[in-house]
Amino acid sequence: MITVGMNYHVLEGKQQSFEDKFAAVIDALNAAEGHENSNLWKDVSDDASYMITSEWSDEEAFKSFIQSDAFRDVTNWGKEEILSDRPRHKIYKH
C-alpha cells in the first residue's frame, strides 16, 4: 500500500470551485483500479492551498490512474480554470 499526497494551489476566489470539482475527482478516483480512499484537506494558514491524500494498493495502480483520460480531463480543467501553479505529487511508501 502507498499513500499519495497531491498538493494544489488555486487562484484566489476559486476555492469553492475547486472544492466543488473535488466531487468529480472522487468519482474518478473511486472508479480507478487499486484506489482505496481519498480525502481533501485545506491549509488553515492559506485557504487557497489544498492537499488530496489518496491510498492505493500499489504505486503502479496510482501511475496508471494519473496516465488515464479521467485524470487528464480533471487536471486539464484545473490548469485552465482553477490552479495558480503546477500540482505536486509525493508518494509515501508504507
TACORRA-V496966 format. One record per backbone hydrogen bond with DSSP energy under -0.5 kcal/mol. NH is the residue of the N-H (numbers start at 0). CO is the residue of the C=O. If there is no record, write none. Layout:
NH,CO + NH,CO
This chain:
1,55 + 2,91 + 3,53 + 4,89 + 5,3 + 5,51 + 6,4 + 6,87 + 7,49 + 9,47 + 10,81 + 13,10 + 17,13 + 18,14 + 19,15 + 20,16 + 21,17 + 22,19 + 23,20 + 24,20 + 25,21 + 26,22 + 27,23 + 28,24 + 29,25 + 30,26 + 31,27 + 31,28 + 34,31 + 35,54 + 36,54 + 38,52 + 40,50 + 42,48 + 45,42 + 48,45 + 49,7 + 50,40 + 51,5 + 52,38 + 52,50 + 53,3 + 54,36 + 55,1 + 56,33 + 61,57 + 62,58 + 63,59 + 64,60 + 65,61 + 66,62 + 67,64 + 70,64 + 71,67 + 72,68 + 73,69 + 74,70 + 75,71 + 76,72 + 77,73 + 78,74 + 79,75 + 80,76 + 81,77 + 82,77 + 83,8 + 84,8 + 87,6 + 89,4 + 91,2 + 92,90 + 93,0
